[in-house]
Amino acid sequence: MGDGPANQGPVSVPSSNNNNTNLPTSGPATTPAPVTGSSRGGVTSNTPTTSSGFRHQAIRIQEPSERRPLLPQRAAFSHNLDANVFSCQSYGTTPGGNNNSNNANDGGTPGNSVHVRSLPVYTTIHRIRRDIISVVEDYLSLDQLRDVRLNVSVIRPLVDKLYEQDDISIVYALLVNRAQFLSEQAHLSNRQNVNFTRAMLCELIATRILRRFNEDNEGPRNLLVLAHILIAGFEPFQNAPESVRAEAGASSARHRTLPALEVAILSESRVFLASTSCQKIVDAIYEGRVIYTPSTYMDIIPDRYKQRPISLYNPREAPLLNHYRLVVPRTRNLLEMMHFVVLLALYLAFMSERDGTRITTLEMCFTFYALGWVLDQFATLLGHGWDVYAQNLWSFLDVTFAVIYWIYLVIRIYGWGAGKPEAGQQALDVLAMGAPVLIPRLAFNLLSDNLVFLSLRSMMSDFALLSALAIWCFLGFLLSLVWLGNGHFGAATISKWMIYIWFGLDGSGIQRSADFHQILGPALMVTFAFLGNTLFLTILVSMLSTTFGHIVNNAPAEIQFRRAVMTLEGVKGDAIFAYPPPFNILAILLLVPLKFCVSPRWFHKIHVLSVRLINLPILLLIALTERRSLTPSPNPTVGINPNTGSISLTAALLPTLSPAPSLARSSTLYHPPLKIRRRFWDRWRITAHGDIATVFDVPLPDAVLA
């Protein structure tokens, strides 16, 4: 790509590890970055010839005379931070269509700013795909892509070209291409193919572009710019030609807009999600400092009368009973844990005195509360779809208990209606199978960042897959033994003997193998013992060790990936999440029919009133807590230093940043309070090392950094 600095001529970059990598130095899509000895700390090329005739290329990096950024800061950023940007922009609208309502509080259909609606997302996606395909033609590993020579000749020119387009949808388009390359790679038998390299290159470029936006937008506008990039909703066919939309049937009324953050989770972009710039937004969303109304796949109780644009939260300007704070991920996580603890307590209390002959008050309480809890999980599944829901660590436990509960409920209702006590007892026996699911689930909540629990999900998946394949293969041994037995031994008895041999519990099957056939019976049983007990266990241990080792080596990225999943899931758009179990059952029974009887404005008022009445103590507690934790320090000298990013920006510097009016009102909202959580000894300075922390807490005079 010819958008880099002034060049001296391309440098051909050989592949590492003797891979025959073809990275074209010219063509319609890209031109390698030049290697010059500029004042930025140039890279010079020296190509001596050895006595054997080989030419070795030596790259010498010259130290600059002064430390300065590799690239100058962008002179202007055309994205308007004062305009409304939504994560769910296309409810009832067409991206790029005419939508005059830009106010999220007027009850109209929300619309993004003209600049966001005019972004050529469809064109950008396909141009990036063309560039990536033309650059990468052979397989390269992640370490090879990070090589300094490839960075200078390939990655940096692509980053420069895409970043200079001044388009906040670039990151979204790169991640969409990554998802497509991974999909194409999954259908090929060769796991290490060129599409994997192209997908990794898209992720690396997206990470560096996001970092560039983070570095070039300082002060109060930094967090809002990153939030617009990662949370703004885009549709792949946005501003596509009408002929393309007609051929693909791409109507925005049937296609949900997706933010770049959700695409990163769907494509499992762990490097991107673990980057500092991305984690800054994930943490801000998790704590509720960045607020927005998410797009959802399906709403059980839709209340879209007021949709919030992507903005920064000011607890001082918010109402005291702000029902939107119930769906902040951090608050939502605590509430869900409380709901589960109540469910577990009711389950243990009910099962300790279960009675299949009658329905007790405790059973009624458990049944209705569990029904509301299962309904909440179902609404979570509908919110972002199965692909995101399944990424949660404990999702398989929740689904398992939901299945057990529905089986119990159906059998229990049947036994009660038919007057059959034995059916009621059978229902309680089925419900007893939920204990191995509910008890460990609490540990998954409390220790979600533990490496053991992070790896347990993947290890159980590998174990289930290998066990299913083993059972499938061993069915042949079962059929052979059944036929050799000539009806003298049942399939259940033979299966029991084989299971005992498989787990090394008993050798009765080998002792009775001669009863099947004098030669073939023992041969089959001994072969099965070798394959099942020795080979299977060896393969299983090897697979689980490899999985655990891979997760341990990438532990930080894995933890940040799970945290991003939990954060995205925690932002709820369905109104049903404002009602705790079992009130969500009453909400469905009352509000869903009411929606067809009243106007959207009155439906919203009734919904807000009912939520505030039900959650009054919780809303008061949230308001008091957030006014202490999210409100900036009253000291006017506390803020963000635009040079260092530290909390030391004076009030006089704020006008020089020229933020948008809406941003200026909340410019300090996302800054953490000056009060830092300390240990007891550090808090009272009963320590010999207190000055190490104090030197960074005291605001700097202007003369120090002059």
MIPA-712918 format. One record per residue: residue in one letter; x, y, z negated of N, C-alpha, C in turn. Coordinates in pm, whole numbers, plus 50000, padded with zeros to 5 digits. Last residue first. Layout:
# MIPA-712918
AXYZXYZXYZ/...
//
This chain:
# MIPA-712918
A507945211446706508205221946805509475218746882/L507285194946502507285189246637507565199546744/V507505212946286508225200246284508355194546425/A505875234946310507305236846334508065223746341/D503325227246235503615228946377505105229846405/P503315201545980503355215646024503725216446171/L501225172945957502495178646000502365193546026/P499545159845667499505166445799500825173445830/V500475129545514500485144045500500475150445639/D500775103145595499455107945557499375123045552/F503395096545637502535096745754501135102045723/V504475097345385505065106045485504225106845611/T503145077245244502765091145222503295100245332/A504395053345306503055055845358502675070545348/I506845057845181506825052745318505465055245381/D506425064844919506735075545014506685070745158/G506085040944775504915048944810505195059544915/H507725021544675507785024344819506615033044863/A507395014244417508655020844449508735024944595/T504245021244268505095013444356506345021444385/I501645032144207502475025044110503355015644190/R499805046444354501225049544373502105043244266/W497235038444350497665046744238499165049944243/R497235023744587496255034244567496705044144458/D499165004244554499415015144649498465026844627/W497914988244366499184994544332499495005944427/F495584979144497495484986844373496774994544346/R495854984844852495854976544733495844985544610/R493675005545045494965001744992494774991644881/R492175019245319492025009045217493405004245171/I492435053845350492865040845396492705030845284/K490775081745438490975072645326491275058745379/L490155093345674491535094545629491815085145514/P488135072845891488335082245782489775082045733/P488725070446244488565064146113488785074346004/H486815087046487488085086046417487865079146285/Y484405090746604484955077346615486295076146545/L483785117046564482955106846502483635093346502/T484865139746663485615133146557484855121546497/S483095148346854484465145446894485245138046788/S480465154946880480785142446812482225138446835/R480395178947010479615177646888479985165246810/A481895173747234482455182247131481705181147001/L480195158547391481355151947330481925160347218/S478385176747480477905165847395479035158547328/P480165193547627479435198347510478955187247420/A483385177647697482025181347734481255185747610/P486495192747590485565181747606484215186847651/S489045207647591487915210347681487015198247697/L491265208347439491005195847508489855197047606/T491235232647316492185230947426491965218047500/P489445230547103489015237147226489965235147341/L491135216046911489995209746977489545217147103/L493085229846779493475222946902492275217446977/A492005239646547492325249246653492685242646784/A491835218246378490605222946442490895232646555/T494535195046437493935206546371492705211046448/L495055161046403494695171546498494025183046424/S495925136946292496495149546245496215160946343/I496155106646313495045114446259495605127446204/S497855100346628497675099146484496565108446439/G498515103046891497345095046861497095093546714/T500575119346969500925106646903499735097746880/N499385140347107500705135447148501005121747093/P496985147246993496985143247134498325137947180/N495935135146688497035142346750497125138146896/I492745137846565493645129846647494705138746708/G492245149246230491735145646361492715136946433/V492105174245989492165159946014491575157046150/T491775199945922493035196645988493125181946024/P489465203345780489455206945922490735203445994/N488185178845572489385186845595489485190545742/P486135160745559485785174845570486975183945592/S486675132045768487035139545649486635154145665/P483825117945941485215122345928485415130345802/T481785089945868481875104445875483315108845858/L481815062745825481965067545963482085082545974/S481555058645546482615051645620482865057345759/R479465074345448480755074645379481875068845466/R477405069345613477735083345590479045084845513/E477195041945592477815047645711478145062445695/T475895038745340477225033145364477915039845482/L473445051545373474365056145269475785051145295/A472375036145586472585050545600473585055745497/I472235010445473473085012845590473395027645604/L470355014845269471715010645235472675013145350/L468115021445424468665031145329470105027645291/L467764997345562468075009545636468645020345544/I467134979845351468344977645429468744990245505/P464664989945255465864989745169467164988145247/L463054988045507463315000545435464534999845344/N462164969345694463604969945662463974982345582/I459424973645717459914960345681461354961045631/L459265000745791458594996045670459164982645624/R460715001346029461185009245914460505004845784/V459134984946192460514981146162461014988546039/S456744999646207456744986346145458154981946107/L457655023046341457055023846207457095010346137/V458555012546587459495019246497458945019846356/H456105002146691457254993446668458234999846569/I454575025246715454125014446626455285005146593/K456125039246905455885044846773455465034046674/H456005021947128457295024847066457105030446925/F453285023347182453885010447145455225012547077/W453065049847254452455045447129452975031747086/R454545048847497454905058147390454335053747257/P453235029747658454605027147610455015036347496/S449795026347537450805032147625452205028947573/V448134994947469448495008747439449555013447538/C447754968847553446574976747514446884991447491/F449964953947592449064955147707447854963947677/K451094953747343451794960947450450894962947571/L449614936647185449384951047172450024958847286/P450624910947238449314914747293449064929847289/V453184916447104453124912547246451734915047305/L452584922546835453084932846925452994929147072/L451554898646711450834911346706451284921146815/L453194876646754451734874646753450974887746762/I455734887946728455304882346857453794881246863/A455664895246458455874905446561455434900446698/L455444871046328454304880246324454444890946431/I458054862146385456894854446433455654863246436/N459624880446254459664880446401458534872146460/F459384874745989458574885746040458604886346193/P460814855545851459894850845955459024861846012/P463644870246018462754858646000462104859345862/P463434906046080464104894146025463134882446019/Y463314925846359462444919146261463164906746209/A464954934346554464764943446442463894937346333/F464804916146757465924914646662465814924446545/I462774923646925462484913146827463594911846724/A463614941247118463054946846994462804936346888/D466704935147275465334930747253464844936147119/G469354941847271468444950847339466994947347320/K472144940647054470874935047095470024945747164/V475284932047014474544943647063473244938647124/G476364906946963475764914446853475004926646896/E477554897847194476314891547150475604899747045/L479804914347184478844915847294477514909447259/T481034904146949480624918146958479584920147067/M481554877547011480684880546898480184894946903/V483344881847226482094874647246481094877947136/A485424894847093484704901847198483364895147227/R486254874046925485734886346866484944894346969/R487214855947110486044852347030485434864646965/F489414871447202488354867147294487084863647218/Q490974874046976490364886047032489254882547130/I491724847046946490974853846840490264866246895/E493144842847183491944834947155491094841747049/A495294860447155494344862447264493044854847239/P496554848846924496024862546923494994865147032/A497114821347020496194824146909495694838646909/N498474806547207497734818347252496734822747145/N499544785447067500454794147141499784807047188/V497184773646975498104779746879499064789246950/I496124763847214495394774247141496314781247041/H498064744647282497784755747373497074767147301/G497894727047063499114734547087498904746447179/F495294716947102495604724646981496874732947000/T495634703647349494644714347333494964723147213/T497624684847282497874694847386496914706547373/S496274669947088497504677047053497824687947155/L494204659247240493884668447132495114676347088/M495674642847419494834653747468494554663947359/S496944624947241497734633347330496924645247380/V494764612247122495684620147039496514629547125/L493694599747354492924609447276493824618347191/I495684582047435495284592947524494554603847446/T495684565447208496904572547249496574584447339/L493084555447206493534563847095494794571647131/F493144540547448492204551547429492674561047318/L495164521047399495304530947506494394542947485/T494054508347158495434513047172495544524147276/N491334502447170491924506147042493314512247056/G490734497647447489914506247361490624511147238/L492754481447558492344493747624491624503247529/F493014460447369494174468247410493754481747469/A490354451447353491024456347232492234464847269/F489904442647616489134453947563489794460047439/T491684421147618491894432447709491144444847661/V490434405047427491784410147400492094422047492/M487964399947558487994406547427489374412547397/L488754386847797488014399347801488124407047669/A490084364147693490794373547780490094387047786/P488074350647545489194357147475489954367047562/G486434344347788485944351847671487064358347593/L487934328947966487554342448004487074350747885/I488324304547818489454312447870489054327047894/Q485894295447716487144291347652488324299947695/H483334318447655484044310347754485414307447693/F481884324347420481414328947551482004320347662/D483304313947214481934309047233481344313747365/A485634328347204485694315047268484304309247289/S484934350647055485054352047200485114338647271/R484834351446784483714344846852483844345347003/Q487184365546727487014352046674485904344546747/I486624390146846487714381946900487584367546852/G484494398746684484284396746827485374388246890/S485634402046433484664391146455484464388446603/G487454420346334487844412046448486894400646475/D486874454646248486604440446226486984432846353/L487864480446300487224477446172487104462546145/G488844494446525489744486546442489174482746308/F487144506646699487624514746587488534506946492/W486774484846875487184498046925487784506446813/I485754464546717487094463146775487634476746819/Y483254475546659484174472446550485604470946601/I482204476846918482444489346844483404486946728/M482004449446977482904457847056483214471046984/W480064440946792481414435446786482424444246860/K477894456146887478394458246751479814452946738/S477514445347142477914459447129478484462246990/I476664419647070477954421347141478444435747130/T474204426546953475244419746874476614421346939/A472844438047170473094445947048474204439746965/A472624417447353473464428947388473784437447265/G472824384647196472134396447244473094407947274/F473874353047297474194364947218473484376847280/H472864334547474473074330347335473364342247242/G472704342247741471544344447654471724340147511/N475254337247845474114329447892472914330347797/G477684349547799476984343547685475774335447723/L478414360948038479124348947995478414342047880/W476694382848036476484372348136477224359548099/V477774397147821476364393047818476114381747917/L480374401447914480174392947797478724388447786/S479844418648133480534405848154480294396448037/L478624440548006477864432448100478514418848123/L480824449847851479584445347787478764436547880/F482674457348046483004446347955481744440847888/G481214478848156481524467148238481904455148153/L481204497647959479944490747986480164478548074/F483614510047956483504498047875482154491047891/C483184533048113484054522448163483854509348087/W481444547247944481034543848080481874532248134/I483074550847724481844542747711481364538347848/A485024567747838485394554547785484174545547774/L483544590647903484194583048009484564568947963/A482794598247642481774594947741482364586747856/S485304603447531484484592647476483404588447575/L486114625547682486884613147690486074601347637/L484114644347604484304640647744485034627347756/A484464646047326483184641447380483334636947525/F487104656047315486784643047256485484637447312/D486814681047436487684670947497487354657047445/S485074692647245484664691447385485494680947457/M486654692147019485434684047021484914682447163/M488584710647101488974696747076487754687547075/S487114734247114487714728747236488094714147218/R486404736446840485384736246945485934730147074/L488824737146703487904725946682486874725046793/S490244760246741490614748746822489614737346811/L488994777046557489104781146697489394769246788/F489324762846323487984764046377488004768746522/V492124765446298491504752246299490114752846361/L492574792846288493014785346405492374771646413/N489974814946189490924804646152491284796246274/D487984832846234489294835946292490354825546258/S485794823446092485714823346238487054826146305/L485014815945832486394814045877486464813846029/L482284820545799483214826745705484644826245755/N481084805946010480844820245993481924826945909/F482004780145964482334786546091482114801646082/A480794774945718482254776345724482694782945854/L478164772445800478524783545712480034785845712/R478274748545941478004760946013478374773145929/P478504726445775479734731945838479514745445904/I475654725245700476714727345601478004732645667/L474164720245935474014732845862475164735545767/V474954694646023475054706146113475044719246034/P474494675245834475854676145891476044687945986/A471654681345795472664684845694474074685145751/G469914671745984470414685346001471474689245901/M468884647445921470044647446010470604661546033/A466584652745784467784650045704469044649745790/L464694653545983465204666245932466464664345848/V464164626146007464804633246118465414646346070/D462924622045762464174614945792464924621545907/L460664637445795461654641545695462984634445716/A459394621945990459784635746020460834640745922/Q458864598745846459794598045958460274612045998/Q456944608345673458224604145619459284603145728/G454894613045859455464624145784456814620745724/A454384586945939454904596446037455524608645968/E453374576545703454644571245753455244580345860/P450924589645667452064593345581453394588045633/K448754601445887449674590145878450874594145793/G446764619445980446654613345848447524601045830/A447014633446210446494619846221446324613046087/G448104657546115446814657546183446194643746192/W450524648845997449524655845915448154655745981/G451814636946216451484628946098450444635546011/Y452044659646385451304647746428450894639146309/I453654676146230452304680546265451454668746309/R455964659946223455274663646099453854668146126/I456734658246491456344645946420455564649346293/V457284685746538456284678546618455804666046545/L459294691346348458024698546344456934691246421/Y461424674046421460774672946289459404679346290/I461984684746674461554670746662460844668546528/W462774710446597461584708846680461084694446676/Y465094704646445463934711146382462674709146465/I466834693646634466394685546519465144691446457/V467164716346798466564704046853466044695146740/A468384733646615467114737346676466404725146734/F470784720246561469774721346455468404725246512/T472004723046816471724709846760470664710546651/V472254750646837471404743546933471044729746878/D474044755546627472714761546625471764754146719/L476294741346715475644737546589474234743146582/F476964754946945476544740946958475904735946830/S477714780046841476504778946923476024764546934/W479954786846698478954778346632477684776846714/L481504802646874482084790746809481014781346757/N480224812547193480284814247048480744801346982/Q479834806047452481204809347413481344811247263/A477134803047496477914790847471479344793847431/Y476334829247554475924823147427476774810947394/V477334832847812477894840647701477564834147568/D475814813347949477264814047966477934821847854/W473094817547895473774806247833475294807447841/G472194852347833472324840147912473154829547843/H471754874047676472924874547764473114861847846/G469104868947570469664882347583470794883247683/L468424842647537467834849847649468504863347673/L469874837247303470194830047427469644837247548/T468494853447124469914856047152470344849347281/A466044840347123466114853847177467554857847208/F466854816946995466354816147132466384829847198/Q467504826746743468554820846826468124819846972/D464944834846662466014844746674467154839446760/L463654810146649463204820146746464254830846768/V465004799146434465164792946565464724802546675/W463964816446236465404815946262465694809746399/G461224810746241461694824146274463184824446307/L461384784046159460814787246290461244801246334/A462404787145903463234780446004462714783146144/Y460164799145784461434806545792462344800345898/F458244778945809458034791745875459344799645888/T459494757945662459054755945800458904769245872/F459984768445404461094764445490460664763545635/C457314772645320458264783845328459434780445419/M456344746345330455744756645414456684768645430/E457934734345135458054729945274457454740145369/L457014747644910458404749244950458624744845094/T454404737844895454634752144921456064754644968/T454134705845069454294714444952454494729044994/I452194681945200452944693845240452964703445123/R452554646745132451854659545124452804670845165/T454114624345179452664622445167451894635545163/G456824629245176456184627045304454684625845298/D458624652045010457514642844987456774641345119/R461684663844868460824661244982459774650644947/E463504676944701462234671844647461224669244758/S465654683644858465924677244728464664671744665/M464654696945077465034683045094465334676144962/F464204722744963463094714545012463474699845023/A466764731444894465724730544791464574721544837/L468064730645143468544722245033467484720644925/Y466484749545285466644735745333467084726445220/L466814772945139465474766945150465564752445195/A469594776345182469064774645046467674768345049/L469684779645460470374768345398469844765745258/L468224803645487467774791245552468394779045487/V469894821045343468524818645297467974805745358/V472124819745511472254815345371470874812545313/F471074830945744471454816845744471604811545602/H470644857245662469514849145706469854834245703/M473294864745612472324864345502471124855845539/M474284863445872474854854745770473914853645650/E472754883345991472594869546036473184859745935/L473774905645853472364901845837472134887445880/L476424905945945476144904145803474704899745779/N475944910046220476664898146175476414895446027/R474704934946220473964923246265474634910346219/T476784951346140475604949946055474834937446091/R478464947146364478944944346229477774942446133/P476724954146588477304940646570477784937646429/V473614969746530475064971846539475754958446509/V470964966946484471544958646590472984962346619/L470244985146294470064971046261470704961846364/R470425010246395471615005246325471464990646284/Y467935016846488468895011846585470145006246518/H466555028346280466345014046303467305008346407/N467395049746051467735047546191467655032546220/L466435068845836465975055145864466175052446013/L467645093745878468005085745762467625071145782/P468845100846214467825100546108468235091345995/A472065116246284471095105446300470045106146190/E473965134646216472875139146302471795128546321/R475695119446063475105131446005473925136646086/P476645098946224475695095546117475055107746054/N477005097846553477215107646446476225104646335/Y478545078346801477545079146695477955089246589/L478855084847145479505083147016478495086146906/S477365066047418477715078247346478395074547215/I475505056047682476775053247614477265066147549/P472015062847609473195062347695474435058847614/R469255044247501470385052447460471515051547562/Q465895046747584467145039647602468305049147574/K462645043747498463825052047476465055043447490/Y461095022747602460625036647612461775046447594/R461404995847604462375003647680461925018247695/D460874969247453460584983047417461654991747480/P459734936447482460454947347548459954960947500/I460114909247327459324921147295460044933047358/I461824893447486460574887847433459614898947396/D463584900147781463154905147652461864898247611/M466364887847959464934887147937464624891947796/Y468964897947990468404889148093466884888648082/T469704932447930469394918947885468794910947999/S471944958947867471074951947961470894937647914/P471954978647565472514968947660471464964047758/T472335011547482471305001347499471784991347602/Y474945021947256474315021347388473215010947384/I477685035947076476325030647080475805031247223/V480545034246887480045035747023478695028847031/R480555027546622480995040946658480665044246802/G479985001646538478875010746563479295024946593/E481874982246512481634990646395480495000546415/Y481804971446770481534962946655481194971146531/I482584993146926481234987646940480864979446818/A485224995946835484285007046821482845002446835/D486334971146905486244974946764485244986246743/V486134973647184485454962647115485284965946967/I487784995647231486344996747257485584985747185/K490244984847153489784997447094488284999147113/Q490544963047316490194960747176489764973547106/C491314975847552490024969047546489604966747402/S493834985947476492784994947525491414988547517/T495284962947407494994973147306493854982247349/S494074931247528494844943547542494394953847439/A492464909347522493404910847411494224923647420/L491074910547759490334913147636491264915147517/F493144903747941492474916747948491794920147816/V493734877747861494784887947862494174901847862/R491274864747899491814866347764492914876847757/S488724863048068489934871148089490554874347954/E486484846848134487454842848032488794849948053/S484434855348289485614850248361486734846148267/L482724864048087482284853248176483464847148251/I484264885047981483964873247899483544861547986/A484304902648197485574897548143485344885248057/V481604908248220482254900848328483584895248281/E481294923247986480624910347997481214902048110/L482854945748051483184937647933482524923947940/A481574957348266482864950748289483244941948171/P478024950148257479204958248228480474950348253/L475544944448505476484938848408477604948748382/T472084945048586473404951248589474264945348478/R470184918748722470574926548605471954932548626/H467894917548977469284914948943469694924248830/R465414925349050465574911249016466994907848974/A465574951549110464504947649018464644933148976/S467524953649301467914956349162466824952849064/S467824928549541466974939049486467304941049341/A469154913349783469694919249660468834931049620/G468984896650003467854897449912468224903849781/A470924896250189471194889050064470004888949971/E469734912050387470134898250417470344890150291/A469344936250255468184928950307468534914450334/R471934943650196470994941450087469794933450135/V472954946650455473524936650365472564933450253/S471404967650551471344954750620471894943650533/E472144988550385470784983050374470664969550443/P475374985350232474514988750346473154981850334/A475564991749876475844983449993474964987850109/N475175004849635475535012749753476025004149869/Q475684975249462475444989649450476034996849570/F475884948149441475424953449569475144968449562/P476644943249172477594940649282477184946649416/E476024969648947475454958449020476314955749142/F476984980148619477084980648764476454968148823/G476894998848323476344987648400476454989948550/A479565006648107478635011148211478184999448296/I481564995647953480184992947915479184997348021/L484125002548044483864988848002482394985647981/I484015029748115484615019948206484165005848171/H482855042147895482175042648024482725032148119/A484865036847704483535030947688482755031247819/L486965052347801487105037747799485755030947783/V485755077647757486165073447891486285058247898/L485415077647479484245078047565484575073947708/L488025077447381487145066147352485945065947445/N489045102447484489675089447512488695078047496/R488105126847412487525120847532488025106647555/P489555135647188488175130947171487605123747291/G492835125047295491965132647208490555127147205/E493435117747644493785118347503492725125847425/N493925099547905492795106647846492965106647696/D496095084447977495915097448042494745105347989/E495935060347836497075069347813496835083347868/N493595048747931493745051147788494865061247761/F494125045848201493035054648158493165058248010/R496195026948172496485040248229495385050248193/R494795005148072495805011447987496155025348039/L493254999448297492585003648174493575010348079/I495344991748465494545003548499493805008648376/R496244968948335497134980548345496374993148384/T494034951748356494584955248224495434967748232/A493734949448632492664955548553493164959848416/I496124935948690495914949448742494814956648664/L495654911548557496784920048519496604934348567/E493384902148696493304904948553494444914048508/C494394898848955493264908048931493184911848784/L496294879048901496734892248946495624902648927/M494674857448835495544863048732496034877048772/A493494853149087492654856648971493494863048861/R495734846149236494984858249271494094862749156/T496414822249108497344833549105496614846549139/F494174806949175494464809649034495414821649020/N494424805549449493314813149394493504816049245/V496544788549501496754802849519495624811049458/N496594763249242496524767949379496574783149382/Q496614740349046497574751149058497614755849203/R494724720749091494454730648988495414742548996/N493394707049369494674711949318494424723149218/S490754704349442491374693749362492694698249302/L488454731449408489584725149475490214714849383/H486604745349269486094735649365487204728549441/A487954763949119487374752549048486874741849144/Q488634784149297489684775149252489114762749186/E486234797749323486774790749439487854780849399/S486084807749061485034798949112485504791149234/L488324824149056488274812448967487204802649012/F487504843349243488684835049271488704822649181/Q485294854249103485094847349231486284838549266/A486504865748879485504855248861485284847348990/R488114884749010488724873948933487744862448913/N486144901349117486994893649207487694882349134/V485214911848875484304904248961485094895749060/L487484925548794487044913948716486034905548793/L487574945848990488694936448975488264923948899/A485164959348941485374952649069486514942649061/Y485644969548680484544960248705484764952448835/V487754986848740487974975548648486884965148667/I486435005248908487554997348958487774985048871/S484525022648822484065009048853485195000148904/I485565047448798485455039748674484945025648699/D487935061249002486675053849006486585045248881/D490235072849124489415080349028488005074449020/Q492165063249288490835064649346489855071449252/E494445058949144494285072149204492945073849273/Y494245031849082494015041848977493765055649036/L494895019149321493535017949268493245028549162/K497615027049353496615029749457495205029349400/D498855018349117498875032549154497765035649254/V498414990549131497854998249020497795013049056/L499894984549362498454982149358497784990149247/P502504992049278501844998949390500334996749393/R502804973249057502714987649033502144995249152/I502844947849188501794951349092501674966449075/V505064948449381503704944349412502684950449316/S507584957749299507284957049442505824954349473/V507674957849019508084969749093507564969449236/N506744932148955506074943848899506404956348980/L508554915749078507184916049128506434928049075/R510714922148910510794924949053509404925149117/V509944913948655510164928148679510214931348828/D507224891148623508634893548652508814908148693/R504634883848593505134894348504506604897448527/L504344862848763503684875348799504174887048714/Q505724843448616506304848348741505654861448786/D503924839548408505254844748378505934850148504/L501764828448548501614841448483502964847648452/S502924814048863502454813448725502334827548668/L501744812249194502694817849099502094816748960/Y501204799049518500944798249374502094804349295/D500854822549790501344810149729501104810749579/E499964847049868499714836049959500214822749905/V499024878849792499374865949731498984854849828/V498244900149963499474900949885499934887249839/S495814894450081496954897250169498274897450093/I494174891249859494424879649946495644882150034/I494144917449760494714906649678495044894649765/D492864931649969494234934949928494884923549852/R490324919449979491204919250096492644921950057/R489394925849723489574911749761490494910649882/I489204953449744490164947549649490414932949685/R487154954749931488474959949965489544954549871/H485034943649790485554936449907486894942049953/I484654962249580484864947949552485524941049671/T484164986249717485364984749636485674970149609/T481644981649831482814983549917484104981449840/Y480084979649595480134968649692481374969749781/V480495004949476480914992749408481054981249507/P480935034949523480785024049622481255010649566/L479005056249319480235048449331480035036849428/S476715070549271477285071349406478545063149423/R476115068049007475235061449103475825061249243/V478115084348897478145069848872477275062548973/H477345109748992478675104449022478725089349004/V474825113548884474955112249029476295106149066/S474345092948592474705105248659474885102548809/N471615069548566472985073848548473225087048620/G468435071148408469235070748528470635075548501/P465545056648260466875062448250467615061248381/T462255067048297463205056748335464605062548333/G461155085548005461205082048145462175070948172/G461355092947745460415082547777460395078647921/D463285110047675462045115847724461025105347762/N465785101447605464805103147498463485108847547/A467625100747801467275088047741466175089447639/N467435117648096467315119047951466855106047893/N467325118248362468615115348303468585116548152/S465295112648617465275112848471466615108648418/N465285109548886465475122948835465535123548684/N466465090049124465985088948986466305102048918/N466825073649415466435086449358465855084249221/G469595049949422468335055549462468045068449391/G471815038949315472005047849427470735054049476/P469995011849220471275018649211471545026649335/T466625017949163467575011749254468895018949242/T464655011048875465315019748971466205011649060/G463734994248681462765001448759463355011048860/Y466624995848540465274991548505464275000348580/S469345000648583468474998048696467124992348657/Q471215004448380470815016048458469655013248552/C472334997148111471224990548181470565000948270/S474245014348022474665000648047473594992848122/F474555047648149473815037048083474435023548114/V475465080448097475885067948160475265056548080/N474815114448140474395101848079474875090048162/A477525138048138476385131648201476075118348133/D479855145748021478625151447966477385144848025/L481965135348157481635129048030480355134447970/N482395129348486481765138848396481335131848269/H485375122648654484225116748585483695126448480/S487685133848754486415138748807485205133048734/F490385147148611489595134848605488165138748640/A493535159748713492115161648688491425148248692/A496185150848706495895165048687494435167348653/R497485123648530496555128248631496175142848602/Q500955124348448499565123448407498665129348515/P503415106248640502865118448581501405116648546/L504885075548537504075082748634503545095448568/L506525069048324506905064548457506145072148564/P507085095948089506275085248148506755081548286/R510415099747955509185105448005508375094248069/R513395107047806512265097747803511025105047851/E516145116148017515225119147909514055109547918/S517665103348204518315113148119517435117248003/P517065067648224516785081648256517495090948160/E519175041248319518505047948209518255062548247/Q518605020848596519345031948539518525038448428/I518844987748664517914997748614518705008648545/R519674969348938520234976548824519284987748787/I519514938949083518694950649053519234957048927/A521044921549336521154926049197520354938749181/Q520854894149539520324907549519520384910949371/H523284876949716522544878049591522114892449572/R523844857349984523634871349947522754871849823/F526354833750055525034836850002524984851549963/G528934828050127528034833150230526654836650180/S530784821649945530064810450009529064815150113/S531634845349843532524838149934531824826850005/T528794868049851529774859349786530604852349892/T527904901049885528004888349956529114880149893/P525584922349706526924917549744526854904249814/T523444945349695523384932149755524764927749797/N521604964649478522964961949522523014947649571/S519264989849421519484976349470520904975049521/T517955007149140518795006649259519094992349293/V515455024549001515905010749015516675009949145/G515505053748785515335046448908515865032448902/G514125072448606514845060548564514795050748677/R512955093048727512165085448633512925073848575/S514455104148921514675109048786513855101748684/S515245075949136514635088749102514925092348959/G516315056449319517005060949199516515074549157/T513845032549426514645044549440515335047749310/V512065011549603512995011149491513955022649508/P508565012349684509985014649711510795013649585/A506174986449681506664998849622508135000449653/P504944973149988505624972049859506114985449811/T501734979450100503144981250130503894980749999/T498634964050201499584968750100500964970150158/A496854959050415496374960950279497374967450189/P497874954850666496754964050653496404967250511/G501464954150624500194948850667499094958750640/S504374943550449503634953150529502334946550571/T505494923950304505954937550277505244947750364/P503924896350150504194904450268504554918650230/L505154871449986504544884049948504834893850061/N505224839149947505174848550058504424860850013/T507274816449785506244826549770506334836349886/N508164788149719508144794849849507034805149849/N510014786149424508714785349489508754793449618/N512324786649271512384780449404511014778549467/N511904802249047511794787649036511674780849171/S510474831249201511224824449097510984809649105/S510814844849536510034838449429510954831849329/P512244876449626512154861949632511374856549516/V511114904749773511274898749641511164883749653/S512434930349967511804917149966512134910349835/V511734963749953512644953549901511904940449901/P511374990150196510884979650109511994970250066/G512465023650171512445011050242512094999950149/Q512195045650021513435043850094513395031450180/N509375067049967510095054349969511375055350049/A507505084749725508285085049849509245073549851/P505145063549547506035074949563506745074449696/G502225048249701503225049549597504055061949620/D500475042349895500095053049806501105055049696/G500575021650083501405033250099501075044650009/M500844988250000500005000050000500885012350000/
//
